[in-house]
Amino acid sequence: MPIEQRGVGTIPDEERTSGPKDLVSILLGSNLCLGVIIFGWLPPSFGLDWWSSVSATWRAR
């Protein structure tokens, strides 16, 4: 996979290679980020250890 040489310029239509699968992976990854913040950052910030965090997260379902 070559490095992008255009910077912020528009890529011509004939050079575009992404498809719906690529768009879904980007959107899914951005939506999962919120879950990582809630379940990965908040419990330790409240002073919970690992088992307490798992227990609190499991009960929240």
PALO-482018 format. One record per residue (C-alpha): x, y, z; chain; residue in three letters; residue number from 1. Coordinates in steps of 0.2 Angstrom, whole numbers. Example, Ala and Ser with C-alpha at 12.3 -4.5 7.8 and 13.67 -1.06 7.14 Angstrom:
<site><east>62</east><north>-22</north><up>39</up><chaine>A</chaine><residu>ala</residu><num>1</num></site>
<site><east>68</east><north>-5</north><up>36</up><chaine>A</chaine><residu>ser</residu><num>2</num></site>
This chain:
<site><east>0</east><north>0</north><up>0</up><chaine>A</chaine><residu>met</residu><num>1</num></site>
<site><east>8</east><north>16</north><up>-6</up><chaine>A</chaine><residu>pro</residu><num>2</num></site>
<site><east>9</east><north>32</north><up>5</up><chaine>A</chaine><residu>ile</residu><num>3</num></site>
<site><east>-3</east><north>46</north><up>0</up><chaine>A</chaine><residu>glu</residu><num>4</num></site>
<site><east>6</east><north>59</north><up>-11</up><chaine>A</chaine><residu>gln</residu><num>5</num></site>
<site><east>-8</east><north>71</north><up>-13</up><chaine>A</chaine><residu>arg</residu><num>6</num></site>
<site><east>-10</east><north>78</north><up>4</up><chaine>A</chaine><residu>gly</residu><num>7</num></site>
<site><east>-27</east><north>86</north><up>7</up><chaine>A</chaine><residu>val</residu><num>8</num></site>
<site><east>-31</east><north>87</north><up>-12</up><chaine>A</chaine><residu>gly</residu><num>9</num></site>
<site><east>-45</east><north>77</north><up>-20</up><chaine>A</chaine><residu>thr</residu><num>10</num></site>
<site><east>-41</east><north>60</north><up>-27</up><chaine>A</chaine><residu>ile</residu><num>11</num></site>
<site><east>-47</east><north>58</north><up>-45</up><chaine>A</chaine><residu>pro</residu><num>12</num></site>
<site><east>-62</east><north>45</north><up>-47</up><chaine>A</chaine><residu>asp</residu><num>13</num></site>
<site><east>-51</east><north>33</north><up>-57</up><chaine>A</chaine><residu>glu</residu><num>14</num></site>
<site><east>-38</east><north>32</north><up>-42</up><chaine>A</chaine><residu>glu</residu><num>15</num></site>
<site><east>-51</east><north>28</north><up>-29</up><chaine>A</chaine><residu>arg</residu><num>16</num></site>
<site><east>-51</east><north>11</north><up>-22</up><chaine>A</chaine><residu>thr</residu><num>17</num></site>
<site><east>-61</east><north>11</north><up>-6</up><chaine>A</chaine><residu>ser</residu><num>18</num></site>
<site><east>-79</east><north>4</north><up>-6</up><chaine>A</chaine><residu>gly</residu><num>19</num></site>
<site><east>-93</east><north>1</north><up>6</up><chaine>A</chaine><residu>pro</residu><num>20</num></site>
<site><east>-83</east><north>-11</north><up>17</up><chaine>A</chaine><residu>lys</residu><num>21</num></site>
<site><east>-70</east><north>2</north><up>21</up><chaine>A</chaine><residu>asp</residu><num>22</num></site>
<site><east>-84</east><north>15</north><up>25</up><chaine>A</chaine><residu>leu</residu><num>23</num></site>
<site><east>-92</east><north>3</north><up>37</up><chaine>A</chaine><residu>val</residu><num>24</num></site>
<site><east>-76</east><north>-1</north><up>46</up><chaine>A</chaine><residu>ser</residu><num>25</num></site>
<site><east>-73</east><north>18</north><up>49</up><chaine>A</chaine><residu>ile</residu><num>26</num></site>
<site><east>-90</east><north>21</north><up>55</up><chaine>A</chaine><residu>leu</residu><num>27</num></site>
<site><east>-90</east><north>5</north><up>66</up><chaine>A</chaine><residu>leu</residu><num>28</num></site>
<site><east>-73</east><north>10</north><up>73</up><chaine>A</chaine><residu>gly</residu><num>29</num></site>
<site><east>-79</east><north>28</north><up>77</up><chaine>A</chaine><residu>ser</residu><num>30</num></site>
<site><east>-95</east><north>21</north><up>86</up><chaine>A</chaine><residu>asn</residu><num>31</num></site>
<site><east>-85</east><north>9</north><up>96</up><chaine>A</chaine><residu>leu</residu><num>32</num></site>
<site><east>-74</east><north>22</north><up>103</up><chaine>A</chaine><residu>cys</residu><num>33</num></site>
<site><east>-87</east><north>29</north><up>114</up><chaine>A</chaine><residu>leu</residu><num>34</num></site>
<site><east>-89</east><north>11</north><up>122</up><chaine>A</chaine><residu>gly</residu><num>35</num></site>
<site><east>-71</east><north>11</north><up>125</up><chaine>A</chaine><residu>val</residu><num>36</num></site>
<site><east>-71</east><north>27</north><up>134</up><chaine>A</chaine><residu>ile</residu><num>37</num></site>
<site><east>-86</east><north>22</north><up>145</up><chaine>A</chaine><residu>ile</residu><num>38</num></site>
<site><east>-81</east><north>5</north><up>149</up><chaine>A</chaine><residu>phe</residu><num>39</num></site>
<site><east>-62</east><north>7</north><up>149</up><chaine>A</chaine><residu>gly</residu><num>40</num></site>
<site><east>-59</east><north>24</north><up>156</up><chaine>A</chaine><residu>trp</residu><num>41</num></site>
<site><east>-73</east><north>28</north><up>168</up><chaine>A</chaine><residu>leu</residu><num>42</num></site>
<site><east>-73</east><north>13</north><up>180</up><chaine>A</chaine><residu>pro</residu><num>43</num></site>
<site><east>-54</east><north>16</north><up>185</up><chaine>A</chaine><residu>pro</residu><num>44</num></site>
<site><east>-57</east><north>35</north><up>186</up><chaine>A</chaine><residu>ser</residu><num>45</num></site>
<site><east>-70</east><north>31</north><up>200</up><chaine>A</chaine><residu>phe</residu><num>46</num></site>
<site><east>-56</east><north>21</north><up>209</up><chaine>A</chaine><residu>gly</residu><num>47</num></site>
<site><east>-63</east><north>3</north><up>204</up><chaine>A</chaine><residu>leu</residu><num>48</num></site>
<site><east>-51</east><north>-11</north><up>202</up><chaine>A</chaine><residu>asp</residu><num>49</num></site>
<site><east>-52</east><north>-23</north><up>188</up><chaine>A</chaine><residu>trp</residu><num>50</num></site>
<site><east>-64</east><north>-35</north><up>196</up><chaine>A</chaine><residu>trp</residu><num>51</num></site>
<site><east>-75</east><north>-21</north><up>202</up><chaine>A</chaine><residu>ser</residu><num>52</num></site>
<site><east>-75</east><north>-13</north><up>185</up><chaine>A</chaine><residu>ser</residu><num>53</num></site>
<site><east>-80</east><north>-29</north><up>177</up><chaine>A</chaine><residu>val</residu><num>54</num></site>
<site><east>-94</east><north>-32</north><up>189</up><chaine>A</chaine><residu>ser</residu><num>55</num></site>
<site><east>-101</east><north>-14</north><up>188</up><chaine>A</chaine><residu>ala</residu><num>56</num></site>
<site><east>-100</east><north>-15</north><up>169</up><chaine>A</chaine><residu>thr</residu><num>57</num></site>
<site><east>-109</east><north>-32</north><up>169</up><chaine>A</chaine><residu>trp</residu><num>58</num></site>
<site><east>-123</east><north>-26</north><up>180</up><chaine>A</chaine><residu>arg</residu><num>59</num></site>
<site><east>-126</east><north>-11</north><up>170</up><chaine>A</chaine><residu>ala</residu><num>60</num></site>
<site><east>-131</east><north>-22</north><up>155</up><chaine>A</chaine><residu>arg</residu><num>61</num></site>
